[in-house]
Amino acid sequence: MDFDIRDKSLAGQGALRMEWASRSMPVLNMILDRFEREKPLEGVRIAACLHVTTETGYLVKTLAAGGAEVSLCASNPLSTQDDLAASLVENEGIPVYAIKGEDRDTYYSHMASVLDSRPHITMDDGADLVTQILTDRRELIPDILGSTEETTTGVIRLRAMAEDGVLEFPVIAVNDANTKHFFDNRYGTGQSTIDGIIRATNRLLAGSVFVVSGYGWCGKGLASRARGMGANVIVTEVTPLNALEALMDGYRVMPIAEAAGIGDFFCTVTGDTSVIRLEHIMKMKDGAIISNSGHFDVEIDVAGLEEVAMSKREIRSLVDEYTLEDGKRIVVIGGGRLVNLATAEGHPSSVMDMSFANQALAAEYIVKEGSNLGNEVYPVPQELDDDIARLKLQSMGVEIDMLTDEQEKYLKSWQQGT
């Protein structure tokens, strides 16, 4: 078995971490048990480009239990947990190509390695595998049944491909499932981003001014958690409806150019490019701390800061301090990459339970229905989304009401009025 990881001797530690995570993933546990019995993915080759974390490890283990031949690479150079990668290789026999801190060339060579498996299904977190297939590995297209996409940024890219007519197989937008983005994006990103910032800096948020750029589901979660830690939260937005919602939720709303001179902490969660530009950085206070929790490292103009800085030093692990000509110091966490994975461990396992349940069931759905789907981006079928919510409630010991026949009839009728 081919693989490329940092150190196989870390496997024992990785196995313990995956065991710990699995205890908070009851829905995926139920799916794993069924997959072991039914083998719905027997003989299916899956190439996954995901954050190589303990929760991802348990997803991969579930897919393998269903009979799939899985190979895994990292969807971000800084998100890999090396001990988990070692455990998958040593204990589960999964080919993994991921090393925390890998350079750009290694990152793309690792993607090439998983694509060399000639997958039937790809699993993406950012649409990199699909992009590689459509641009450089077109010989793989005839074998592909479909793909799944984990994150907002990837779904945006894939919908652009479909609109341009270049998408050549169906994609399930796992990110858009209600049991994914309502929980993973909001509660997972909110908690793990704050975790990453605090681990990296050990700074107090209470009493600080915390600027959140973007008020989608990720931004909502981050703003809520920052306020919960005692920060005075400012939201910057480009969408009027989101800005209005942030205002109604009790946050100050203003342009980033205005917020730049006020904030102590800045975090981008937009999925777009050039959100915090050099013109904004130059307005910031001495000691301002900047981070990003969007998928790609394009939201902060780190390159522009590098050009104008008089000096740069790593003052803490993955915390770079830039000194400008006037003596002002600007701090960037994780090189502008995903802070919740660069300096923390990503989302808590209990929320990834639902996200990865969607991934597992979406893979099963593609095997069953892929030949009937067009070259488009599809939502997770509503019945799968509802089943995951029911299973999660069941695992938490929560019961809910069921509609009576009378209520069902009423909701489907129009004859009854006032």
N, C-alpha and C positions, 0 to 999 in steps of 0.2 A: 504494500500500500504506500503510495506516494503521499507526502505531507510536507509542510514547512511551518514549524512552530519554534518558539524560543527554547524551551527546555522540557523534555519529557519527564524529568524528575519531579515536576510540579503537579503531576497527575493526581496524587493523593489529596492534596489540598483542594484541587478543583472538584474532585468527586464529592468532598464534604460540602463544598459551597453549593453544588447542584442539588445535593440531598436536602440541604437547608431550604433552598428556593422551592423545591417540589412540594414541601409541606404547605406552602401558601398558594398552590396551583391546583386546587381540587377539580376544576373543570377539565383541565388538560389531563389530569390523572384519569378521569372517567373516559376521556377519548382514547388515551393510551391503552387502557384495559380493553376497550372495544376493538381498537386497531390490532392488538395482539391476537384476539380471537378471530377477527374477520379478514385481516390482511387486505384491506381495500387498495393498498398502494403496491401490491406485489409486482416486482420487476420494473417499477417506475423509477427512472433516474431523475433526481432533483438536484439542481445547482442552486445554492442559497448564498446570497451576498447580504448578510445581516450583521448587526453588532454582535460580536462574539462574546456574549455574556452568559452568566449562569442560566438565565431564563431561556435564552436562545438555545443553549445546550439541551435543555429539557424538551424544547420543541423538536430539535433534531432527533433526540432519543425517541420521541413519540412517532415521528415520521418513519424512522427505521423500524420501530415496532410494527408499523403497518405494512412492512415489506419493502419500503423504498430504499433505493441506493442513493444516499445523500452525500454530497460534498459541500464544504462550507468555506467561504472566505469572508473577510471583514468588509463592512460597508463604510468604514471610517478608519483612518490610520491610527487614531488614538483610542478607539473604543474597545480594543481587544483585552480580555482578561486572560493572560498567558497561562494561568493554572487551569482554567476551564478548557482552553484549547488543548492542553496536554492531556486532560482527562478524556476528552472526546476521542483523541487519537489512541491513547493507551488502553482505556477501559471499554470504549464503545466501538472501536474499529472504524471511526469516521475519518475520512481524509479532510484535514483542516489545513488551510493556508492563511495564517494570520499571526502577526507579531505586533504587539503594542509598540507604536512609534515607528512603524515601517515607513520608508520613503515612498515617493510617488511611483517610481519605477517598480518597486516591489509590490506596491498596491495593485498595479495593473497586471503584473505578472501572476499574482495570486488569482485575480479574476480570470485570466486566461487558463489557469490550471483547472478551475472548477468547470469552465466551459469545455475543456477537453474531455469531460465525461460524457459529452453529447447528450445533454439533458432533454427530458420530455417536458419538465416543468421547471421554471425559474422562480425563485423567491427573491424579491428585491427590497431594499430599503434605500430608495433614492433613484431607482431606475437605471443604475449603471450597467447591470448585466444585459438588460434589454437594449440599451444604447449600443453596447459593444456588439451584440448579435446583429443589430440592424446596420451597423456601419462597417465592422471588420470581420464578423464571423457569420456571414450570411449562409454559409454551407450548413449551418446548424438548423436553419428555419424549418426544413421539412420534418424534422423529428419532434418539433415542439408542439405540445398540446395547448399550452397556455402559460400564463405567468400570474403571480400575485404581487401586490405592492403594499408595503407596510406604512409609508409615511406620506404626509401632505405634499412635500416637495416632489416626490416621485410621481404621485397621481397627477400633479400639474403638468409635469413633463410628458407623461404618457397620454394625457388628453390632447396635448399639443401635437403629439405624433399621430394620434387618431384623426385629428382635424386636418392635418397635412396629408393624410392618406398614406403614411409610411409604416404604420403599425401592421405587422403581418401575422399576428396571432392574438387570441383574446387575452385580456388581462382582467383579473378580479381586484377591484380597489378595496383591499382589506381595510385601509385607513379610514374609509368612509362608513364602515359599519358603525351603527350606533354604539354597540358594545365595545368598540375600539376608541373612536375619537372623543366620545363623551367622557370616557374614564381615563384611558391611557394618556391622551393629549392634555387633558385638564389636570387630573390628579397626579398622574405619573410625571409629566413634565414639570408641573408646579413644584412638587416635592423634590425631585431629583436635581432640578436646576439650583434651587436654594441650597441643597446638600453640596453640590459641586462648588458653588461660590464660597460657602462657609469652610469646607474642607481645604480649599486652595488658599484662602486668605486668613482664616480665623478672625475675621472682623465682625463687629457687632452691627446687626441690621437695625436694631431698635434706635429710633431717633434719626436715622439717616434718610436721605432722599433717594429713592430707588426708581429708576426710569425703565419702564417696560415698553419696548418698541414692537407693536403688533398686539391686537386684542382679538385674535382668533381663539380657538379652544386652548391652545398652549399658553397664549398671553393671559387669558382669563385665569387659568390655574396659577401661573406665576405671580400675577398681581395679587391674587387672593392670599397666597402663601407669604409673600413679602409683607403685605399688610398685617397678616397674622403674627409675623415676627416683630411688629412694631415700627415698620418703615412707613414713611410718608411717600405714597406711590403716585407717580406721574405716568400717564399713558400717552404714547404718540401713535398716531394712526393716519392712514390715507383713505380709509373707507368710512364715509359719513355714518352709516348705520352702526358700525363697530365703535366709532368714536362716541356716538350718542349713547350707546349701551354702557360704555366705560364711564361716561359722565353720570348716567343714572345709577350706576353701581357705586358711586361715591368717590371716584378718582378724579384728580386734576387731569385735564386733557389739553395738550398744546403741541405745536410743531417741535420737532427734534432740535431745530436751531435755537429755540427758546429754552428748551429743557437742558441743552448741553451745558449751559453755564450754571445750572442749579444742582444737577445730580451728583451724588456721591458714588452710586452704583448704576451701571447701565447694562441692560441685557436685551439683545435682539431675538425675536421669535417670529419672524415674518415669513421666512421661506423665499425672500426676494434678495436682490443684490444691492450693494451700496446704500445701506440704510444709515449707518453711522459713517460719514465721510470725513475726510481730513479737515474740511471747513468746520465741522462740528467738534472734532477732537481738539482743534486749536482754541476753542472757546471754553473747554472744560477746566475745572478747578485743579489745582495741584493735588495729586494723589487720587484722582478719579480712577475708578476700577471698571473696566469694560469686559463684557463677556458675550457669548453668543450661544443660543440653544436652538437655532435653526439647523437644518440638516447639513448644508454646505458652508464652507468657510469663506463666504462671499459677502456677508452682511456688514462686516466691519472692514474699513480700509486699512488693514494692517500694513500692506505694502507701502502705502503713502506715508504712514507713520514712520516706518523704517527709513524712508528716504530723508525725512526732515529731522529725525532725532539725532542729537549729538552723540548719544551713547545708549547702549542697551545692556541690561544684565538680568540674569535669571535670579531674582531675589528670593524666591521660594520655588519648589518644584512646580513646573509648568505655569509659573507666574513671572512674566517679563515686565520689567520696569524700563520705560523709555524716558530719557531726560531731553527736554527740548532746549532750544537756544536761550530762552529766558530763564532756564533753571526749573521750569515746571516739570513734574514727573507724572506720566500717564502709565497706568498698569493694565496689561492685557492678560487674561487668563486663557490658558490652553491654546495659544496661538490663534484665537478666534474660531477654533473648532468647537464642536458640541461640548459645552462645559459639563453637562450632566453625565457624560461618559468619559471625558478627558480627565476630570479630577474627582469623579465619584463613580458609582457603579450602575448608573442608569436607573430605569424605573423600578419600583418595588415589584417583587414577584407576584403579589396578589392582583395587581392591575394588569401585568403582562399575561396573566392567566387567561383573561378574556381575549386579548389581542392575538395571542398565539393559538388559542382555540379557534379563532377565525381563520388563521393561516392553515392549520391542519385540516379543518373542514372545507376550506376553499380548495386545497389540493385534491381532496377526495371528490369534490364537485367537478373540478376540471377533468379528472379521469373519467367520470361518468358522463359529463355533458359537453366536454370541450369540442367534440366534433360537431355539435349543433350550434356553436357560438360563432359569431362573426369576428372580424378583426377590430374590436372595439374595447373600450373600458367599461366593465360591468360592475354594478354594485354587488356586494355580498347578498345572496338571496335572503329575503326577509325572514323566511322560516328558519334559516340557520342562525341569523341574528337573534331571533326570539328564543330559539332553543338554548343558546349560550346564556342569555339573561336568566332563563328559568333554571338552568343548571347552577349558575352562580348563586341565585337565591336559595336553591335547595341546599347547596354546600354551606350556606351561612345560617341554615335553620330557619329561614323566613318563608312563611306561606302567604299567598295573596288570594284575593277573591277571583271567582270565575263568573263570566257573564251567564245569567240564566237564559233559558230559551226565549222568555218574554223580552229581555233586554236585547238579545241578538236580533229578534224580529223588529223591535222598535228602531234600532240603529240602521236597519236596512230599508225601512219604510219611509214614505213621505206623506201618507194620508193623515196621520195624526198631527193636529195643530194645537193651537191654544184653545 
